[in-house]
């Protein structure tokens, strides 16, 4: 029993390592960080080869396969957590509200978000698109403010390939000026 439990834990750990490294590589690639992604891909290849060999030798044991599956789930979570903490890119947050959006734009600007407001026509009539470009690390904060101030708003987030900052009045949260293209 102890040997089986140890094997399950090892497979879970290997699954977590394999998938978290893969998730991190995909995120770095999407961000355009080629050198870092290539380095992680090399590590990923070694981890994958070890994991694949171990899983193939465990296919007859449902408990061991289940351990691997739990590790894959945990690895996905860990990889996304690492991506969120290590990401240095920018995202465009688009918020659509009914009406002129003046109050929401003003409230968000008061909180330091550099909001651009565009008038539009939505399914219920006049609508407004608010655009805020921020560092990926600040997306959760801007969405938290939007959810608190306009819970009925529709919003999307898109990761940007590049963003070029421009001078803003003091107090606004400008995107980082560094880019990763290696």
N, CA and C atoms as a LAMMPS dump frame, in Angstrom:
ITEM: TIMESTEP
0
ITEM: NUMBER OF ATOMS
546
ITEM: BOX BOUNDS ff ff ff
-5.0000000000000000e+02 5.0000000000000000e+02
-5.0000000000000000e+02 5.0000000000000000e+02
-5.0000000000000000e+02 5.0000000000000000e+02
ITEM: ATOMS id mol type element x y z
1 1 1 N 0.823 -1.199 0
2 1 2 C 0 0 0
3 1 3 C 0.863 1.258 0
4 2 1 N 1.92 1.285 0.796
5 2 2 C 2.797 2.443 0.874
6 2 3 C 3.481 2.688 -0.459
7 3 1 N 3.873 1.603 -1.138
8 3 2 C 4.518 1.731 -2.441
9 3 3 C 3.558 2.323 -3.475
10 4 1 N 2.303 1.901 -3.442
11 4 2 C 1.3 2.428 -4.369
12 4 3 C 1.031 3.903 -4.09
13 5 1 N 0.902 4.249 -2.814
14 5 2 C 0.666 5.647 -2.45
15 5 3 C 1.83 6.525 -2.903
16 6 1 N 3.046 6.059 -2.711
17 6 2 C 4.211 6.809 -3.152
18 6 3 C 4.198 6.988 -4.67
19 7 1 N 3.858 5.929 -5.386
20 7 2 C 3.808 6.002 -6.858
21 7 3 C 2.718 6.982 -7.316
22 8 1 N 1.557 6.972 -6.649
23 8 2 C 0.473 7.906 -6.976
24 8 3 C 0.945 9.341 -6.754
25 9 1 N 1.601 9.591 -5.637
26 9 2 C 2.093 10.939 -5.337
27 9 3 C 3.158 11.394 -6.329
28 10 1 N 4.029 10.472 -6.716
29 10 2 C 5.069 10.811 -7.696
30 10 3 C 4.424 11.142 -9.047
31 11 1 N 3.458 10.328 -9.475
32 11 2 C 2.781 10.6 -10.744
33 11 3 C 2.012 11.92 -10.694
34 12 1 N 1.366 12.199 -9.567
35 12 2 C 0.653 13.472 -9.425
36 12 3 C 1.638 14.635 -9.518
37 13 1 N 2.762 14.511 -8.852
38 13 2 C 3.78 15.566 -8.909
39 13 3 C 4.345 15.74 -10.305
40 14 1 N 4.58 14.634 -10.985
41 14 2 C 5.109 14.707 -12.344
42 14 3 C 4.079 15.325 -13.299
43 15 1 N 2.805 14.96 -13.133
44 15 2 C 1.749 15.553 -13.961
45 15 3 C 1.652 17.052 -13.716
46 16 1 N 1.727 17.445 -12.458
47 16 2 C 1.671 18.873 -12.113
48 16 3 C 2.858 19.615 -12.718
49 17 1 N 4.027 19.041 -12.626
50 17 2 C 5.224 19.686 -13.18
51 17 3 C 5.127 19.816 -14.687
52 18 1 N 4.71 18.749 -15.352
53 18 2 C 4.634 18.748 -16.809
54 18 3 C 3.656 19.802 -17.322
55 19 1 N 2.465 19.828 -16.773
56 19 2 C 1.445 20.738 -17.268
57 19 3 C 1.718 22.179 -16.859
58 20 1 N 2.245 22.41 -15.679
59 20 2 C 2.535 23.789 -15.28
60 20 3 C 3.644 24.375 -16.143
61 21 1 N 4.642 23.575 -16.492
62 21 2 C 5.71 24.05 -17.373
63 21 3 C 5.148 24.312 -18.777
64 22 1 N 4.273 23.435 -19.258
65 22 2 C 3.644 23.644 -20.566
66 22 3 C 2.818 24.928 -20.573
67 23 1 N 2.006 25.131 -19.534
68 23 2 C 1.164 26.326 -19.447
69 23 3 C 2.013 27.588 -19.431
70 24 1 N 3.093 27.558 -18.684
71 24 2 C 3.989 28.708 -18.624
72 24 3 C 4.619 28.967 -19.992
73 25 1 N 5.034 27.927 -20.691
74 25 2 C 5.638 28.095 -22.02
75 25 3 C 4.645 28.715 -22.99
76 26 1 N 3.412 28.245 -22.978
77 26 2 C 2.391 28.794 -23.872
78 26 3 C 2.162 30.273 -23.562
79 27 1 N 2.097 30.615 -22.293
80 27 2 C 1.881 32.013 -21.91
81 27 3 C 3.049 32.891 -22.353
82 28 1 N 4.265 32.416 -22.164
83 28 2 C 5.442 33.189 -22.583
84 28 3 C 5.476 33.346 -24.104
85 29 1 N 5.099 32.302 -24.807
86 29 2 C 5.059 32.367 -26.267
87 29 3 C 4.022 33.386 -26.728
88 30 1 N 2.847 33.351 -26.128
89 30 2 C 1.784 34.293 -26.492
90 30 3 C 2.195 35.733 -26.221
91 31 1 N 3.03 35.911 -25.236
92 31 2 C 3.498 37.247 -24.866
93 31 3 C 4.651 37.714 -25.748
94 32 1 N 5.179 36.813 -26.59
95 32 2 C 6.268 37.182 -27.481
96 32 3 C 7.646 37.071 -26.849
97 33 1 N 7.748 36.404 -25.715
98 33 2 C 9.032 36.262 -25.025
99 33 3 C 9.702 34.986 -25.521
100 34 1 N 10.283 35.082 -26.707
101 34 2 C 10.784 33.922 -27.431
102 34 3 C 11.909 33.183 -26.716
103 35 1 N 12.903 33.883 -26.206
104 35 2 C 14.038 33.215 -25.551
105 35 3 C 13.594 32.46 -24.313
106 36 1 N 12.788 33.119 -23.489
107 36 2 C 12.295 32.46 -22.277
108 36 3 C 11.433 31.258 -22.631
109 37 1 N 10.577 31.402 -23.651
110 37 2 C 9.713 30.293 -24.078
111 37 3 C 10.544 29.124 -24.586
112 38 1 N 11.607 29.413 -25.341
113 38 2 C 12.462 28.34 -25.864
114 38 3 C 13.173 27.609 -24.731
115 39 1 N 13.65 28.341 -23.751
116 39 2 C 14.312 27.721 -22.602
117 39 3 C 13.342 26.824 -21.843
118 40 1 N 12.145 27.326 -21.595
119 40 2 C 11.124 26.543 -20.894
120 40 3 C 10.737 25.317 -21.724
121 41 1 N 10.7 25.449 -23.048
122 41 2 C 10.36 24.31 -23.915
123 41 3 C 11.368 23.182 -23.759
124 42 1 N 12.653 23.525 -23.605
125 42 2 C 13.668 22.492 -23.38
126 42 3 C 13.425 21.746 -22.082
127 43 1 N 13.12 22.487 -21.027
128 43 2 C 12.806 21.859 -19.729
129 43 3 C 11.541 21.019 -19.872
130 44 1 N 10.562 21.558 -20.565
131 44 2 C 9.3 20.848 -20.763
132 44 3 C 9.514 19.504 -21.467
133 45 1 N 10.397 19.456 -22.461
134 45 2 C 10.647 18.224 -23.208
135 45 3 C 11.2 17.134 -22.293
136 46 1 N 12.131 17.494 -21.422
137 46 2 C 12.708 16.51 -20.498
138 46 3 C 11.651 16.021 -19.516
139 47 1 N 10.899 16.955 -18.944
140 47 2 C 9.857 16.583 -17.98
141 47 3 C 8.819 15.7 -18.663
142 48 1 N 8.404 16.051 -19.876
143 48 2 C 7.4 15.272 -20.585
144 48 3 C 7.879 13.845 -20.847
145 49 1 N 9.121 13.687 -21.27
146 49 2 C 9.645 12.346 -21.553
147 49 3 C 9.607 11.476 -20.296
148 50 1 N 10.003 12.053 -19.171
149 50 2 C 9.976 11.299 -17.913
150 50 3 C 8.55 10.951 -17.502
151 51 1 N 7.65 11.91 -17.636
152 51 2 C 6.255 11.683 -17.262
153 51 3 C 5.617 10.639 -18.169
154 52 1 N 5.84 10.748 -19.465
155 52 2 C 5.233 9.83 -20.427
156 52 3 C 5.644 8.385 -20.129
157 53 1 N 6.926 8.193 -19.872
158 53 2 C 7.409 6.839 -19.562
159 53 3 C 6.755 6.302 -18.291
160 54 1 N 6.624 7.158 -17.289
161 54 2 C 6.016 6.721 -16.021
162 54 3 C 4.539 6.41 -16.18
163 55 1 N 3.828 7.233 -16.929
164 55 2 C 2.385 7.012 -17.107
165 55 3 C 2.14 5.739 -17.912
166 56 1 N 2.942 5.496 -18.939
167 56 2 C 2.771 4.271 -19.725
168 56 3 C 2.938 3.025 -18.863
169 57 1 N 3.854 3.068 -17.922
170 57 2 C 4.066 1.893 -17.066
171 57 3 C 3.002 1.775 -15.98
172 58 1 N 2.096 2.766 -15.879
173 58 2 C 1.07 2.764 -14.828
174 58 3 C -0.348 2.575 -15.359
175 59 1 N -0.505 2.326 -16.635
176 59 2 C -1.845 2.262 -17.215
177 59 3 C -2.713 1.149 -16.632
178 60 1 N -2.114 0.127 -16.069
179 60 2 C -2.887 -0.972 -15.494
180 60 3 C -3.442 -0.626 -14.119
181 61 1 N -2.997 0.469 -13.527
182 61 2 C -3.446 0.851 -12.185
183 61 3 C -4.318 2.102 -12.246
184 62 1 N -5.632 1.942 -12.086
185 62 2 C -6.529 3.104 -12.12
186 62 3 C -6.186 4.152 -11.052
187 63 1 N -5.704 3.717 -9.92
188 63 2 C -5.355 4.652 -8.846
189 63 3 C -4.169 5.517 -9.272
190 64 1 N -3.176 4.918 -9.91
191 64 2 C -2.016 5.67 -10.372
192 64 3 C -2.394 6.635 -11.497
193 65 1 N -3.259 6.18 -12.409
194 65 2 C -3.721 7.059 -13.488
195 65 3 C -4.521 8.218 -12.895
196 66 1 N -5.338 7.943 -11.887
197 66 2 C -6.096 9.012 -11.212
198 66 3 C -5.139 10.002 -10.54
199 67 1 N -4.068 9.495 -9.955
200 67 2 C -3.074 10.383 -9.354
201 67 3 C -2.464 11.311 -10.386
202 68 1 N -2.166 10.758 -11.547
203 68 2 C -1.626 11.571 -12.639
204 68 3 C -2.647 12.633 -13.054
205 69 1 N -3.928 12.249 -13.166
206 69 2 C -4.977 13.192 -13.568
207 69 3 C -5.101 14.336 -12.558
208 70 1 N -5.028 14.023 -11.282
209 70 2 C -5.062 15.067 -10.252
210 70 3 C -3.854 15.989 -10.413
211 71 1 N -2.711 15.426 -10.719
212 71 2 C -1.516 16.231 -10.944
213 71 3 C -1.654 17.143 -12.147
214 72 1 N -2.274 16.66 -13.215
215 72 2 C -2.492 17.491 -14.406
216 72 3 C -3.39 18.674 -14.063
217 73 1 N -4.448 18.418 -13.309
218 73 2 C -5.339 19.51 -12.893
219 73 3 C -4.578 20.52 -12.032
220 74 1 N -3.808 20.035 -11.089
221 74 2 C -3.028 20.938 -10.236
222 74 3 C -1.98 21.698 -11.047
223 75 1 N -1.387 21.043 -12.022
224 75 2 C -0.393 21.694 -12.872
225 75 3 C -0.984 22.818 -13.699
226 76 1 N -2.198 22.626 -14.17
227 76 2 C -2.875 23.688 -14.912
228 76 3 C -3.06 24.901 -14.014
229 77 1 N -3.546 24.667 -12.818
230 77 2 C -3.753 25.759 -11.857
231 77 3 C -2.427 26.453 -11.532
232 78 1 N -1.376 25.67 -11.262
233 78 2 C -0.068 26.259 -10.944
234 78 3 C 0.508 27.035 -12.122
235 79 1 N 0.349 26.516 -13.33
236 79 2 C 0.852 27.211 -14.513
237 79 3 C 0.158 28.54 -14.729
238 80 1 N -1.157 28.563 -14.535
239 80 2 C -1.895 29.819 -14.678
240 80 3 C -1.532 30.807 -13.582
241 81 1 N -1.306 30.302 -12.386
242 81 2 C -0.865 31.16 -11.287
243 81 3 C 0.502 31.772 -11.603
244 82 1 N 1.418 30.955 -12.098
245 82 2 C 2.746 31.462 -12.473
246 82 3 C 2.635 32.481 -13.592
247 83 1 N 1.784 32.22 -14.569
248 83 2 C 1.59 33.172 -15.669
249 83 3 C 1.102 34.51 -15.133
250 84 1 N 0.139 34.482 -14.235
251 84 2 C -0.389 35.716 -13.668
252 84 3 C 0.651 36.506 -12.9
253 85 1 N 1.551 35.811 -12.243
254 85 2 C 2.571 36.497 -11.438
255 85 3 C 3.769 36.955 -12.258
256 86 1 N 4.09 36.225 -13.317
257 86 2 C 5.29 36.524 -14.102
258 86 3 C 5.002 37.351 -15.349
259 87 1 N 3.745 37.486 -15.706
260 87 2 C 3.408 38.155 -16.951
261 87 3 C 3.793 39.628 -16.916
262 88 1 N 4.341 40.092 -18.024
263 88 2 C 4.77 41.483 -18.11
264 88 3 C 4.121 42.205 -19.273
265 89 1 N 3.138 41.596 -19.888
266 89 2 C 2.499 42.211 -21.046
267 89 3 C 1.391 43.169 -20.663
268 90 1 N 0.671 43.601 -21.668
269 90 2 C -0.439 44.513 -21.468
270 90 3 C -1.715 43.901 -22.01
271 91 1 N -2.829 44.376 -21.48
272 91 2 C -4.14 43.925 -21.926
273 91 3 C -5.037 45.124 -22.177
274 92 1 N -5.96 44.94 -23.114
275 92 2 C -6.997 45.936 -23.361
276 92 3 C -8.271 45.438 -22.695
277 93 1 N -8.805 46.244 -21.801
278 93 2 C -10.07 45.935 -21.146
279 93 3 C -11.132 46.799 -21.819
280 94 1 N -12.129 46.145 -22.397
281 94 2 C -13.221 46.858 -23.051
282 94 3 C -14.482 46.665 -22.222
283 95 1 N -15.125 47.761 -21.907
284 95 2 C -16.337 47.735 -21.091
285 95 3 C -17.453 48.395 -21.895
286 96 1 N -18.584 47.7 -22.047
287 96 2 C -19.731 48.247 -22.763
288 96 3 C -20.851 48.472 -21.752
289 97 1 N -21.365 49.708 -21.747
290 97 2 C -22.477 50.055 -20.865
291 97 3 C -23.554 50.76 -21.673
292 98 1 N -24.794 50.646 -21.221
293 98 2 C -25.886 51.386 -21.846
294 98 3 C -25.741 52.863 -21.501
295 99 1 N -26.187 53.719 -22.396
296 99 2 C -26.165 55.154 -22.14
297 99 3 C -24.85 55.792 -22.532
298 100 1 N -24.58 56.978 -21.942
299 100 2 C -23.4 57.742 -22.354
300 100 3 C -22.115 57.341 -21.632
301 101 1 N -22.206 56.573 -20.556
302 101 2 C -21.017 56.089 -19.854
303 101 3 C -20.185 57.163 -19.186
304 102 1 N -20.67 58.41 -19.145
305 102 2 C -19.89 59.504 -18.563
306 102 3 C -19.564 59.277 -17.093
307 103 1 N -20.557 58.854 -16.329
308 103 2 C -20.34 58.674 -14.895
309 103 3 C -19.325 57.556 -14.623
310 104 1 N -19.486 56.424 -15.3
311 104 2 C -18.551 55.312 -15.102
312 104 3 C -17.145 55.705 -15.537
313 105 1 N -17.015 56.364 -16.686
314 105 2 C -15.694 56.804 -17.148
315 105 3 C -15.065 57.738 -16.122
316 106 1 N -15.842 58.672 -15.61
317 106 2 C -15.325 59.603 -14.604
318 106 3 C -14.908 58.897 -13.327
319 107 1 N -15.737 57.948 -12.878
320 107 2 C -15.405 57.201 -11.658
321 107 3 C -14.119 56.395 -11.841
322 108 1 N -13.976 55.751 -12.993
323 108 2 C -12.761 54.969 -13.252
324 108 3 C -11.536 55.874 -13.353
325 109 1 N -11.682 57.029 -13.976
326 109 2 C -10.562 57.977 -14.055
327 109 3 C -10.169 58.466 -12.668
328 110 1 N -11.155 58.701 -11.808
329 110 2 C -10.872 59.124 -10.426
330 110 3 C -10.033 58.068 -9.705
331 111 1 N -10.237 56.812 -10.066
332 111 2 C -9.462 55.715 -9.471
333 111 3 C -8.094 55.534 -10.138
334 112 1 N -7.805 56.35 -11.151
335 112 2 C -6.5 56.31 -11.8
336 112 3 C -6.419 55.502 -13.08
337 113 1 N -7.561 55.02 -13.582
338 113 2 C -7.534 54.227 -14.81
339 113 3 C -7.632 55.157 -16.016
340 114 1 N -6.738 55.007 -17.001
341 114 2 C -6.761 55.86 -18.196
342 114 3 C -7.831 55.384 -19.184
343 115 1 N -9.032 55.91 -19.04
344 115 2 C -10.2 55.456 -19.795
345 115 3 C -10.386 56.295 -21.054
346 116 1 N -10.627 55.627 -22.161
347 116 2 C -11.06 56.281 -23.388
348 116 3 C -12.517 55.896 -23.596
349 117 1 N -13.367 56.88 -23.847
350 117 2 C -14.808 56.653 -23.984
351 117 3 C -15.228 56.875 -25.431
352 118 1 N -15.955 55.898 -25.982
353 118 2 C -16.434 55.968 -27.365
354 118 3 C -17.941 55.729 -27.381
355 119 1 N -18.671 56.629 -28.027
356 119 2 C -20.122 56.479 -28.138
357 119 3 C -20.445 55.422 -29.182
358 120 1 N -21.539 54.715 -28.957
359 120 2 C -21.943 53.686 -29.899
360 120 3 C -23.429 53.44 -29.86
361 121 1 N -23.829 52.45 -30.597
362 121 2 C -25.225 52.069 -30.687
363 121 3 C -25.314 50.589 -30.356
364 122 1 N -25.992 50.242 -29.268
365 122 2 C -26.096 48.855 -28.838
366 122 3 C -27.481 48.289 -29.089
367 123 1 N -27.709 47.094 -28.619
368 123 2 C -28.988 46.417 -28.852
369 123 3 C -30.147 47.103 -28.13
370 124 1 N -29.85 47.877 -27.076
371 124 2 C -30.893 48.602 -26.348
372 124 3 C -30.835 50.108 -26.623
373 125 1 N -30.152 50.494 -27.682
374 125 2 C -30.054 51.92 -28.005
375 125 3 C -28.646 52.436 -27.762
376 126 1 N -28.565 53.695 -27.295
377 126 2 C -27.263 54.326 -27.065
378 126 3 C -26.427 53.485 -26.095
379 127 1 N -25.166 53.317 -26.444
380 127 2 C -24.239 52.541 -25.615
381 127 3 C -22.876 53.225 -25.667
382 128 1 N -22.026 52.854 -24.737
383 128 2 C -20.687 53.422 -24.692
384 128 3 C -19.672 52.309 -24.52
385 129 1 N -18.58 52.421 -25.256
386 129 2 C -17.447 51.515 -25.103
387 129 3 C -16.365 52.266 -24.356
388 130 1 N -15.945 51.723 -23.238
389 130 2 C -14.833 52.273 -22.475
390 130 3 C -13.636 51.371 -22.701
391 131 1 N -12.503 51.961 -23.007
392 131 2 C -11.281 51.206 -23.26
393 131 3 C -10.24 51.604 -22.233
394 132 1 N -9.654 50.598 -21.584
395 132 2 C -8.586 50.827 -20.622
396 132 3 C -7.461 49.85 -20.958
397 133 1 N -6.271 50.364 -21.26
398 133 2 C -5.116 49.51 -21.536
399 133 3 C -4.232 49.539 -20.295
400 134 1 N -3.982 48.352 -19.741
401 134 2 C -3.218 48.236 -18.503
402 134 3 C -2.254 47.061 -18.589
403 135 1 N -1.289 47.037 -17.685
404 135 2 C -0.421 45.876 -17.554
405 135 3 C -1.269 44.686 -17.112
406 136 1 N -0.919 43.505 -17.569
407 136 2 C -1.675 42.293 -17.246
408 136 3 C -1.864 42.143 -15.735
409 137 1 N -0.87 42.508 -14.986
410 137 2 C -0.958 42.379 -13.529
411 137 3 C -2.053 43.252 -12.924
412 138 1 N -2.529 44.253 -13.655
413 138 2 C -3.563 45.155 -13.132
414 138 3 C -4.965 44.855 -13.656
415 139 1 N -5.102 43.856 -14.503
416 139 2 C -6.404 43.538 -15.083
417 139 3 C -7.416 43.205 -13.995
418 140 1 N -7.053 42.383 -13.047
419 140 2 C -7.998 41.997 -11.986
420 140 3 C -8.471 43.223 -11.209
421 141 1 N -7.588 44.173 -10.97
422 141 2 C -7.96 45.378 -10.22
423 141 3 C -8.961 46.221 -11.008
424 142 1 N -8.71 46.403 -12.304
425 142 2 C -9.636 47.211 -13.103
426 142 3 C -10.984 46.504 -13.222
427 143 1 N -10.975 45.19 -13.374
428 143 2 C -12.236 44.449 -13.457
429 143 3 C -12.994 44.49 -12.136
430 144 1 N -12.259 44.467 -11.035
431 144 2 C -12.901 44.602 -9.727
432 144 3 C -13.604 45.941 -9.593
433 145 1 N -12.942 47.004 -10.052
434 145 2 C -13.566 48.325 -10.009
435 145 3 C -14.781 48.395 -10.926
436 146 1 N -14.684 47.819 -12.118
437 146 2 C -15.814 47.808 -13.046
438 146 3 C -16.978 47.025 -12.441
439 147 1 N -16.707 45.871 -11.864
440 147 2 C -17.765 45.053 -11.276
441 147 3 C -18.46 45.787 -10.133
442 148 1 N -17.699 46.519 -9.351
443 148 2 C -18.269 47.265 -8.222
444 148 3 C -19.088 48.465 -8.701
445 149 1 N -18.569 49.186 -9.702
446 149 2 C -19.216 50.409 -10.179
447 149 3 C -20.331 50.166 -11.193
448 150 1 N -20.216 49.112 -11.997
449 150 2 C -21.2 48.837 -13.053
450 150 3 C -21.403 47.333 -13.192
451 151 1 N -22.065 46.718 -12.222
452 151 2 C -22.206 45.255 -12.245
453 151 3 C -22.917 44.705 -13.477
454 152 1 N -23.715 45.515 -14.164
455 152 2 C -24.431 45.034 -15.348
456 152 3 C -23.626 45.227 -16.635
457 153 1 N -22.436 45.786 -16.536
458 153 2 C -21.63 46.056 -17.73
459 153 3 C -21.161 44.756 -18.376
460 154 1 N -21.013 44.814 -19.684
461 154 2 C -20.397 43.729 -20.447
462 154 3 C -18.94 44.109 -20.636
463 155 1 N -18.029 43.159 -20.417
464 155 2 C -16.609 43.485 -20.598
465 155 3 C -15.867 42.331 -21.224
466 156 1 N -14.761 42.674 -21.896
467 156 2 C -13.85 41.682 -22.46
468 156 3 C -12.426 42.11 -22.146
469 157 1 N -11.53 41.147 -22.171
470 157 2 C -10.106 41.423 -21.963
471 157 3 C -9.347 40.75 -23.089
472 158 1 N -8.453 41.501 -23.696
473 158 2 C -7.626 40.965 -24.772
474 158 3 C -6.174 41.26 -24.459
475 159 1 N -5.34 40.22 -24.513
476 159 2 C -3.911 40.409 -24.315
477 159 3 C -3.319 41.039 -25.565
478 160 1 N -2.522 42.061 -25.384
479 160 2 C -1.951 42.794 -26.504
480 160 3 C -0.555 42.308 -26.83
481 161 1 N -0.203 42.354 -28.091
482 161 2 C 1.153 42.009 -28.523
483 161 3 C 2.129 43.097 -28.058
484 162 1 N 1.761 44.352 -28.299
485 162 2 C 2.581 45.478 -27.861
486 162 3 C 1.67 46.639 -27.49
487 163 1 N 2.183 47.517 -26.674
488 163 2 C 1.482 48.752 -26.314
489 163 3 C 2.541 49.828 -26.132
490 164 1 N 2.285 51.001 -26.684
491 164 2 C 3.231 52.104 -26.565
492 164 3 C 2.625 53.157 -25.646
493 165 1 N 3.26 53.414 -24.498
494 165 2 C 2.702 54.397 -23.572
495 165 3 C 2.803 55.813 -24.134
496 166 1 N 1.909 56.667 -23.692
497 166 2 C 1.963 58.075 -24.052
498 166 3 C 1.852 58.885 -22.763
499 167 1 N 2.309 60.127 -22.787
500 167 2 C 2.254 60.94 -21.568
501 167 3 C 0.813 61.097 -21.075
502 168 1 N 0.617 60.877 -19.79
503 168 2 C -0.69 61.038 -19.16
504 168 3 C -0.567 61.997 -17.985
505 169 1 N -1.67 62.596 -17.57
506 169 2 C -1.624 63.435 -16.373
507 169 3 C -1.182 62.607 -15.157
508 170 1 N -0.623 63.269 -14.179
509 170 2 C -0.163 62.595 -12.954
510 170 3 C -1.311 61.825 -12.312
511 171 1 N -0.989 60.664 -11.77
512 171 2 C -1.967 59.869 -11.049
513 171 3 C -2.593 58.746 -11.843
514 172 1 N -2.411 58.736 -13.169
515 172 2 C -2.972 57.655 -13.965
516 172 3 C -2.017 56.477 -14.006
517 173 1 N -2.572 55.276 -14.093
518 173 2 C -1.787 54.041 -14.105
519 173 3 C -1.401 53.712 -15.534
520 174 1 N -0.218 54.113 -15.928
521 174 2 C 0.282 53.934 -17.287
522 174 3 C 0.821 52.514 -17.465
523 175 1 N 0.769 52.007 -18.681
524 175 2 C 1.355 50.703 -18.963
525 175 3 C 2.869 50.805 -18.843
526 176 1 N 3.498 49.677 -18.565
527 176 2 C 4.955 49.627 -18.458
528 176 3 C 5.593 50.031 -19.767
529 177 1 N 6.8 50.548 -19.684
530 177 2 C 7.493 50.975 -20.889
531 177 3 C 8.423 49.917 -21.425
532 178 1 N 8.61 48.812 -20.691
533 178 2 C 9.505 47.773 -21.183
534 178 3 C 8.74 46.746 -22.007
535 179 1 N 9.413 46.208 -23.006
536 179 2 C 8.828 45.148 -23.83
537 179 3 C 9.782 43.978 -23.861
538 180 1 N 9.255 42.823 -24.164
539 180 2 C 10.078 41.614 -24.246
540 180 3 C 10.007 41.088 -25.666
541 181 1 N 11.078 41.13 -26.378
542 181 2 C 11.126 40.655 -27.756
543 181 3 C 12.35 39.787 -27.971
544 182 1 N 12.717 38.994 -27.018
545 182 2 C 13.898 38.147 -27.211
546 182 3 C 13.533 36.699 -27.266
